[in-house]
């Protein structure tokens, strides 16, 4: 039995070696495995580090191209190069616990794909890296996220990741699995470590792009999720505040446009991290920082409607 680990990476020089090491250290992996790292046009030393790893371990292979093509394209490139009976998808900023493969194999009976839960959750990973709050276990909105998932090879005979999607490709893929009648499962007690490497500016950009993708998924699949409800609440507040301000000259109502994201930021942080009186200032800092990320996400959601045009 052979296992193919497909690791997609873009500017992950600080995390890629740890990710590869966590795969090599898997219990029961034996010698019948391969690690295919797809360097998606990185501008840092990601490819150089992977090359050094491949010289130490021939199981490590590098696919590298000069331009960033996006997550969907990168995953498909790795799958095309893979030869394993089972294909594992792992993001470069993920470190797997040593029992990850063992647990996935035990749970995949009767399923086509299984995966664990990354902590901290991706949408607050920057906040966690900055303030070191204690994260709560938060199930993914996607059954098997692209960050860590084990798939039977036959799955990719039925469908594949949309290579046009630069983000949200794993959400889209889960919808495809369901449409094909394929079964997937989240293993709730299987936790993987998410190591954030993005800067604040890059996190702002990522949340904006995620917002665009979330609106695209809503248009395509017409399924309401909690983030959709929060966004529609924001739109309602913006419209009602503008109407009341203009018709009744109650200009103070415009402040609600800025208050709503602050409230949703607070609720979001409370849902993702444990509160501690000893870390009160850090908690407040997390809420304020997340406020700007939330706004970026809402703006992305609004821009996402252009996909209808």
PyMOL commands that set and color helices and strands:
alter all, ss='L'
color gray80, all
select helices_A, chain A and resi 16-24+46-56+71-81+100-107+122-131+155-158+169-179+200-221+226-248+251-272+277-308
alter helices_A, ss='H'
color red, helices_A
select strands_A, chain A and resi 3-9+33-40+60-65+86-91+94-95+113-119+148-152+184-194
alter strands_A, ss='S'
color yellow, strands_A
deselect
rebuild
show_as cartoon
